[in-house]
Amino acid sequence: MKIIKEIISWMTYILTAFVIAMLINVFVFQRSFVEGHSMEPTLHDNDKVYVSKLINIFHHELEYGDIVIIDSQIELPRTIIDDVKESVENNLITNILFGTEKEEKFWIKRVIGKAGDIIEFRDDKVIRNGEILSEPYIKEQANYMSVKKFVVPENHVFVMGDNRNNSRDSRSIGSVPLNHIIGKYKFRY
């Protein structure tokens, strides 16, 4: 009888720790991986990073230059259920026990435009609201021209990779709804 009580006690502690870890992963901090070369030279393929999800809870405004993880499937609605499901599928314990299937729907990009901004591309330069951006973080000038002006809608951001010639970003999918921002990059480990 004493052994059964001890086992139940340990199982309760383990379950409590697991629930707390899941809540932290869903709402506070999440680890992620950089896949591909779109953020070079800032971040590299297979870099491990942590992102803060507090921007979603406290509705912090993103700033120009912030690096964010986005859900690139912007045509699909996103809810809290997606966050919970992704946390269960992509946490360290699940990955160790069952392996991991990498989804290409999560991209890491830099915020270039916010609501109301007009983004243009001329002479291999990014122009926001008529001013050429100073971008010391980019790998090289983009070989990208467009006569189209991108107007960032309310509750959206315009994102791009630092490796402009090797990046799928808002130039191809459009502005990203704020509810598709998974988190803000904090550090790599």
SVG drawing of the C-alpha trace seen along z (x, -y; Angstrom):
<svg xmlns="http://www.w3.org/2000/svg" viewBox="-10 -59 36 61">
<polyline fill="none" stroke="black" stroke-width="0.4" points="0.0,0.0 2.8,-2.4 4.5,-1.7 1.3,-2.5 0.9,-5.8 4.6,-6.6 4.0,-5.8 0.8,-7.9 2.7,-10.7 5.6,-10.6 3.1,-10.4 1.3,-13.5 4.6,-15.4 5.6,-14.3 2.1,-15.1 2.2,-18.5 5.7,-19.3 4.5,-18.3 1.4,-20.5 3.5,-23.5 6.1,-22.9 3.3,-22.7 1.8,-26.0 5.2,-27.7 5.7,-26.4 2.2,-27.5 2.1,-30.9 5.6,-32.1 8.7,-30.6 9.2,-28.2 12.3,-26.7 12.5,-26.5 15.0,-25.8 16.1,-27.9 15.5,-25.9 17.2,-27.2 19.4,-30.1 16.8,-33.0 18.1,-34.8 21.8,-34.7 24.0,-36.3 22.1,-36.9 20.9,-33.3 22.0,-30.1 20.5,-26.8 19.9,-24.6 20.5,-27.3 18.4,-26.6 16.6,-29.6 14.2,-30.6 11.2,-32.8 9.1,-34.8 5.4,-34.3 4.5,-37.1 3.9,-39.5 0.7,-37.5 -0.4,-37.6 0.4,-41.2 -0.2,-42.5 3.2,-44.1 3.6,-46.1 6.3,-44.7 9.1,-47.1 10.9,-47.5 13.8,-45.1 12.3,-42.6 12.9,-39.0 9.7,-36.8 8.5,-33.3 5.5,-33.3 2.9,-30.8 3.1,-31.3 -0.3,-29.8 -1.9,-33.2 -5.0,-32.1 -6.0,-29.8 -7.5,-31.1 -5.4,-30.6 -6.6,-30.0 -5.3,-29.1 -6.0,-25.4 -3.2,-25.7 -0.8,-26.9 -1.6,-24.0 -1.5,-21.4 1.9,-22.7 3.3,-22.8 2.4,-19.1 3.7,-18.1 6.9,-20.2 8.1,-19.9 11.4,-18.3 9.8,-15.3 7.5,-14.5 10.5,-14.9 12.7,-12.5 9.9,-9.9 8.4,-10.0 10.9,-11.9 10.0,-15.1 8.5,-16.0 9.6,-19.4 6.9,-21.6 7.8,-24.3 4.9,-26.4 6.9,-28.2 9.3,-30.8 11.7,-33.1 11.8,-36.6 12.4,-40.3 9.7,-42.9 10.1,-45.5 6.7,-47.1 3.8,-47.7 0.2,-48.7 -0.3,-51.6 3.3,-51.4 3.8,-51.4 6.7,-49.1 8.3,-49.4 11.3,-47.9 13.4,-50.0 17.1,-49.8 17.6,-46.7 16.6,-48.8 13.7,-48.5 11.7,-51.7 9.3,-52.2 7.0,-55.2 9.2,-56.9 12.5,-56.4 15.3,-53.9 15.9,-51.6 19.3,-51.3 19.8,-47.6 23.2,-46.6 21.9,-43.1 21.2,-41.9 23.5,-39.4 23.5,-41.2 21.3,-43.6 18.2,-42.0 17.9,-41.3 14.2,-42.1 12.2,-44.7 8.5,-45.3 6.2,-48.0 3.7,-46.9 3.4,-48.9 2.6,-46.8 0.3,-48.6 0.4,-46.9 -3.2,-46.4 -4.3,-47.0 -3.2,-44.2 -0.6,-42.9 3.2,-43.2 5.4,-42.9 8.3,-40.5 11.5,-39.6 14.5,-37.4 17.9,-39.0 19.2,-36.9 16.9,-38.7 17.9,-36.6 17.1,-33.3 14.0,-34.1 10.3,-33.3 8.5,-36.1 5.9,-38.8 6.9,-39.5 5.3,-36.2 2.6,-35.6 1.7,-39.2 1.4,-40.8 1.2,-38.5 -1.7,-38.9 -0.6,-39.6 -2.3,-36.4 0.0,-34.4 3.1,-35.7 4.1,-32.7 6.7,-34.7 9.6,-37.1 13.2,-35.8 15.1,-36.3 18.4,-34.3 20.0,-31.3 21.6,-28.5"/>
</svg>
